[in-house]
Amino acid sequence: MNKAQLVEAIADKVGGRQQAADAVDAVLDAIVRAVVGGDRVSVTGFGSFEKVDRPARYARNPQTGERVRVKKTSVPRFRAGQGFKDLVSGSKKLPKNDVAVKKAPKGSLSGGASATVKKAAAKKATTAKKAATARKAAVAKKTVAKKTTAAAKKTAVKKTAAKKTTAAAKKTAVKTATAKKTAAKKAPAKKATAKKAPAKKSTARKTAAKKATAR
């Protein structure tokens, strides 16, 4: 019985092949991770899984008979529980309504690497791609928003500068116009004064002439 057949055997109990495959994968993954971490996984009536350290030793190559040194290593070990042993030996009978072993149909979940696992991997890859696309879109939106805000700030600064320049130009124009009006008002007064001066001189001359005649 391989993994595919195990999934098929419990599919009816958990509601379908997909749920069965997920359950088997979850159980096996939990056991492997616990044993790798040095924990002992014990299932009452079934058995226990544990990690065993093997010291360095010498062994013989079965082909050449040469003595070879084997490095220190760790291996997983399974010990069957007493209940499991009794069922296998036949001293106890299997309970009713137990999980029945079914043969997997040809072409379905075969070869250890089940189609369910492949589908799950494909789903994970699709989800990852969608998440990456969503992140890229969010980053792009933020970048566009920042650029738009910066452009708006620059435009506002330019408008403010233009307003200040226009106001300064208006003030300068008003000052220039005022100065011209003032200069225009003062100029006729000077000319009038200049014209009156010759009149005084002619009067003085007439008076001198009259005095001379009287003499």
C-alpha positions as CSV (number, residue, x, y, z in Angstrom):
1,M,0.0,0.0,0.0
2,N,1.5,3.3,-1.0
3,K,0.5,6.9,-0.2
4,A,-2.0,7.1,-3.0
5,Q,-3.8,4.0,-1.8
6,L,-3.8,5.3,1.8
7,V,-5.4,8.5,0.6
8,E,-8.0,6.5,-1.3
9,A,-8.7,4.3,1.8
10,I,-9.6,7.2,4.0
11,A,-11.2,9.5,1.4
12,D,-14.7,8.3,2.3
13,K,-14.0,8.9,6.0
14,V,-13.0,12.5,5.7
15,G,-15.2,13.7,2.9
16,G,-13.2,13.3,-0.3
17,R,-9.8,12.6,-1.8
18,Q,-8.7,16.2,-1.5
19,Q,-9.4,16.3,2.2
20,A,-7.8,12.9,2.7
21,A,-4.6,13.9,0.8
22,D,-4.4,17.1,2.9
23,A,-4.9,15.1,6.1
24,V,-2.2,12.6,5.2
25,D,0.2,15.3,4.2
26,A,-0.4,17.2,7.5
27,V,0.1,14.1,9.7
28,L,3.3,13.0,7.9
29,D,4.7,16.6,8.0
30,A,4.0,16.9,11.7
31,I,5.7,13.6,12.5
32,V,8.7,14.3,10.3
33,R,9.2,17.8,11.8
34,A,8.9,16.5,15.4
35,V,11.4,13.7,14.9
36,V,13.9,15.9,13.1
37,G,13.7,18.3,16.0
38,G,14.6,15.5,18.4
39,D,11.1,14.9,19.8
40,R,9.5,11.5,20.2
41,V,6.1,11.1,18.6
42,S,4.1,8.4,20.4
43,V,0.6,7.2,19.2
44,T,-1.0,4.9,21.8
45,G,-1.8,1.5,20.3
46,F,0.0,2.2,17.1
47,G,3.7,3.0,17.9
48,S,6.3,5.7,18.3
49,F,8.7,7.6,16.1
50,E,12.0,8.9,17.3
51,K,15.4,10.0,16.3
52,V,18.4,7.7,17.1
53,D,22.0,8.7,17.0
54,R,24.5,6.2,15.6
55,P,28.2,6.7,16.6
56,A,31.0,6.5,14.1
57,R,31.9,2.9,13.2
58,Y,33.6,0.6,10.7
59,A,31.7,-1.4,8.2
60,R,32.6,-3.6,5.2
61,N,31.8,-2.9,1.6
62,P,29.7,-6.0,0.5
63,Q,31.1,-5.8,-3.0
64,T,34.8,-5.5,-2.3
65,G,35.0,-6.6,1.3
66,E,37.0,-3.5,2.1
67,R,36.7,-2.1,5.6
68,V,35.1,1.4,5.5
69,R,34.7,4.0,8.2
70,V,31.2,5.3,8.6
71,K,30.7,8.7,10.1
72,K,28.4,9.5,13.0
73,T,24.8,10.0,11.9
74,S,21.2,10.1,13.0
75,V,18.4,7.9,11.7
76,P,14.6,7.8,12.3
77,R,13.2,4.7,14.1
78,F,9.7,3.4,14.5
79,R,8.7,1.1,17.3
80,A,5.3,-0.6,17.0
81,G,2.9,-0.4,19.9
82,Q,1.6,-3.5,21.7
83,G,-1.8,-3.1,20.3
84,F,-0.4,-2.9,16.7
85,K,1.7,-6.0,17.4
86,D,-1.3,-7.9,18.7
87,L,-3.4,-7.1,15.6
88,V,-0.6,-8.1,13.3
89,S,0.1,-11.4,15.1
90,G,-3.6,-12.2,15.1
91,S,-4.0,-12.4,18.8
92,K,-6.5,-9.6,18.5
93,K,-9.1,-9.0,15.8
94,L,-9.6,-5.8,14.0
95,P,-12.6,-3.8,15.3
96,K,-15.6,-3.3,13.1
97,N,-16.2,-0.2,11.0
98,D,-12.4,0.2,10.7
99,V,-10.7,1.8,7.8
100,A,-10.9,-0.6,4.8
101,V,-7.9,-0.8,2.5
102,K,-8.9,0.1,-1.0
103,K,-6.8,-0.2,-4.1
104,A,-6.2,3.0,-5.9
105,P,-7.5,3.1,-9.5
106,K,-4.9,3.1,-12.3
107,G,-3.5,6.5,-13.1
108,S,-4.8,8.2,-9.9
109,L,-2.4,9.4,-7.2
110,S,0.3,6.9,-8.2
111,G,4.1,6.9,-7.7
112,G,4.2,8.4,-4.2
113,A,4.1,11.9,-5.7
114,S,0.3,12.2,-5.8
115,A,-1.6,14.4,-8.1
116,T,-3.2,16.0,-5.1
117,V,0.2,17.2,-3.9
118,K,0.9,18.6,-7.3
119,K,-2.4,20.4,-7.4
120,A,-1.7,21.9,-4.0
121,A,1.7,23.0,-5.2
122,A,0.1,24.6,-8.3
123,K,-2.4,26.4,-6.1
124,K,0.3,27.7,-3.9
125,A,2.3,28.9,-6.9
126,T,-0.8,30.6,-8.3
127,T,-1.5,32.3,-5.0
128,A,2.1,33.5,-4.7
129,K,1.9,34.9,-8.2
130,K,-1.3,36.8,-7.4
131,A,0.1,38.1,-4.2
132,A,3.3,39.3,-6.1
133,T,1.1,41.0,-8.7
134,A,-1.0,42.7,-6.1
135,R,2.1,44.0,-4.3
136,K,3.6,45.3,-7.6
137,A,0.3,47.1,-8.4
138,A,0.2,48.6,-4.9
139,V,3.8,49.8,-5.2
140,A,3.0,51.3,-8.7
141,K,0.0,53.1,-7.3
142,K,2.0,54.5,-4.4
143,T,4.7,55.7,-6.8
144,V,2.2,57.4,-9.1
145,A,0.5,59.0,-6.1
146,K,3.8,60.3,-4.9
147,K,4.7,61.7,-8.3
148,T,1.3,63.3,-8.7
149,T,1.6,64.9,-5.2
150,A,5.1,66.2,-6.0
151,A,3.9,67.6,-9.4
152,A,1.0,69.3,-7.7
153,K,3.3,70.9,-5.0
154,K,5.6,72.2,-7.8
155,T,2.7,73.6,-9.7
156,A,1.4,75.3,-6.5
157,V,4.8,76.8,-5.8
158,K,5.0,78.1,-9.4
159,K,1.6,79.6,-9.1
160,T,2.5,81.3,-5.8
161,A,5.7,82.7,-7.3
162,A,3.8,83.9,-10.3
163,K,1.2,85.7,-8.1
164,K,4.0,87.3,-6.1
165,T,5.7,88.5,-9.3
166,T,2.4,89.9,-10.6
167,A,1.8,91.7,-7.3
168,A,5.3,93.1,-7.3
169,A,4.9,94.2,-11.0
170,K,1.6,95.9,-10.1
171,K,3.1,97.8,-7.2
172,T,6.0,98.9,-9.4
173,A,3.6,100.1,-12.1
174,V,1.6,102.0,-9.5
175,K,4.7,103.6,-8.1
176,T,5.9,104.6,-11.6
177,A,2.5,106.0,-12.5
178,T,2.4,108.0,-9.3
179,A,5.9,109.4,-9.8
180,K,5.0,110.4,-13.4
181,K,1.9,112.3,-12.2
182,T,3.8,114.0,-9.5
183,A,6.5,115.0,-12.0
184,A,3.9,116.3,-14.5
185,K,2.2,118.4,-11.8
186,K,5.5,120.0,-10.7
187,A,6.8,120.8,-14.2
188,P,4.2,123.5,-15.2
189,A,4.7,125.4,-11.9
190,K,8.4,125.8,-12.7
191,K,7.6,127.0,-16.3
192,A,5.1,129.5,-15.0
193,T,7.6,130.9,-12.6
194,A,10.1,131.2,-15.4
195,K,7.6,133.1,-17.6
196,K,6.8,135.6,-14.8
197,A,10.4,136.6,-14.4
198,P,10.7,138.4,-17.7
199,A,7.6,140.4,-17.0
200,K,9.1,141.9,-13.9
201,K,12.2,142.9,-15.9
202,S,10.1,144.7,-18.5
203,T,8.2,146.6,-15.8
204,A,11.4,147.8,-14.3
205,R,12.7,149.0,-17.6
206,K,9.5,151.0,-18.2
207,T,9.8,152.7,-14.8
208,A,13.4,153.7,-15.5
209,A,12.4,155.1,-18.8
210,K,9.6,157.2,-17.3
211,K,11.9,158.6,-14.7
212,A,14.5,159.6,-17.3
213,T,11.8,161.4,-19.3
214,A,10.6,163.3,-16.3
215,R,14.0,164.6,-15.7
